[in-house]
Amino acid sequence: MTQFTAWDFKAGFYHRVRNIFPFGYILAKENENIRALLNGVKFKGKKVIDIGTGTGNALGLVPEEAKVFGLDRSLKMLRWARRDDRRRFIVGDALALPFKAGSFDLALAIGIFEYQKDGEGFLRELYRIINDQGLVIVTSSPHGILTTFRNLLGNRVYPVYISKFQNLTQESTMVIKGWKKSLLQHQWLLRKEIT
Ligand SMILES: C[S@@+](CC[C@H](N)C(=O)[O-])C[C@H]1O[C@@H](n2cnc3c(N)ncnc32)[C@H](O)[C@@H]1O
């Protein structure tokens, strides 16, 4: 079911300012970190899902040789993504993903974890939809004045300390394979751990 959120109001604004300084500079660093974490990952024939794809920024981080899907619950955000890309888009909720267990080789969750009150439940969903060798790139927001300021932009942000995120990851039985940070974001590479 489509849910109307603040993202539907600010979709066009968000898409347009993303590449303007200083936002463009911040985004470039975040993308650089994610590319570095994904360095060495083989994409040929792999299935990738970008959860909370928004206007589609992270789709560009995945080579064309992979099959890529974007999911978001905001139709307006997805419309902007569709302008730039003809990949498959799905409307859905990150906390109840409309996919069978083990459906993907890689799940991207860039700039979405921090908006989930139930971060643990979100990580459980990510774990569920990736296959046994599956990887996840997920980003989180650190505590700090800049993160607090983001609450004024219309969506509640739930920052986490590094140690808290590590605990959540352990509870979801994923292992941390890499970690990077930029001004507003921590980027994590996780791998499924079969128990
Ligand atoms: C900050 S934007 C990030 C967009 C994109 N990943 C990027 O890096 O530019 C957050 C996106 O997450 C989506 N979102 C937030 N909570 C969601 C949920 N529970 N299910 C699906 N999408 C969600 C919003 O609609 C929004 O498009």
The ligand as an SDF file (V2000), in Angstrom:
LIG
                    3D

 27 29  0  0  0  0  0  0  0  0999 V2000
   17.3260   10.2400    2.2700 C   0  0  0  0  0  0  0  0  0  0  0  0
   16.3440    9.4450    1.0560 S   0  0  0  0  0  0  0  0  0  0  0  0
   17.6210    8.3960    0.3930 C   0  0  0  0  0  0  0  0  0  0  0  0
   17.4260    8.1310   -1.0560 C   0  0  0  0  0  0  0  0  0  0  0  0
   18.5650    7.4050   -1.7530 C   0  0  0  0  0  0  0  0  0  0  0  0
   18.8560    6.1080   -1.1670 N   0  0  0  0  0  0  0  0  0  0  0  0
   19.7990    8.2490   -1.8180 C   0  0  0  0  0  0  0  0  0  0  0  0
   20.8350    7.8040   -1.3450 O   0  0  0  0  0  0  0  0  0  0  0  0
   19.7380    9.3560   -2.3640 O   0  0  0  0  0  0  0  0  0  0  0  0
   15.3840    8.2890    2.0310 C   0  0  0  0  0  0  0  0  0  0  0  0
   14.3910    7.4830    1.2110 C   0  0  0  0  0  0  0  0  0  0  0  0
   13.9460    6.3840    2.0120 O   0  0  0  0  0  0  0  0  0  0  0  0
   12.5610    6.2010    1.7970 C   0  0  0  0  0  0  0  0  0  0  0  0
   12.0120    5.5070    2.9580 N   0  0  0  0  0  0  0  0  0  0  0  0
   12.0770    5.8870    4.2560 C   0  0  0  0  0  0  0  0  0  0  0  0
   11.4920    4.9630    5.0400 N   0  0  0  0  0  0  0  0  0  0  0  0
   11.0520    3.9730    4.2110 C   0  0  0  0  0  0  0  0  0  0  0  0
   10.3880    2.7390    4.4150 C   0  0  0  0  0  0  0  0  0  0  0  0
   10.0460    2.3190    5.6480 N   0  0  0  0  0  0  0  0  0  0  0  0
   10.1150    1.9630    3.3500 N   0  0  0  0  0  0  0  0  0  0  0  0
   10.4590    2.3580    2.0880 C   0  0  0  0  0  0  0  0  0  0  0  0
   11.0990    3.5160    1.8300 N   0  0  0  0  0  0  0  0  0  0  0  0
   11.3940    4.3230    2.8790 C   0  0  0  0  0  0  0  0  0  0  0  0
   12.0120    7.6010    1.6140 C   0  0  0  0  0  0  0  0  0  0  0  0
   10.7760    7.5860    0.9300 O   0  0  0  0  0  0  0  0  0  0  0  0
   13.1370    8.2620    0.8270 C   0  0  0  0  0  0  0  0  0  0  0  0
   12.9330    8.1550   -0.5580 O   0  0  0  0  0  0  0  0  0  0  0  0
  1  2  1  0
  2  3  1  0
  2 10  1  0
  3  4  1  0
  4  5  1  0
  5  6  1  0
  5  7  1  0
  7  8  2  0
  7  9  1  0
 10 11  1  0
 11 12  1  0
 11 26  1  0
 12 13  1  0
 13 14  1  0
 13 24  1  0
 14 15  1  0
 14 23  1  0
 15 16  2  0
 16 17  1  0
 17 18  1  0
 17 23  2  0
 18 19  1  0
 18 20  2  0
 20 21  1  0
 21 22  2  0
 22 23  1  0
 24 25  1  0
 24 26  1  0
 26 27  1  0
M  CHG  2   2   1   9  -1
M  END
$$$$
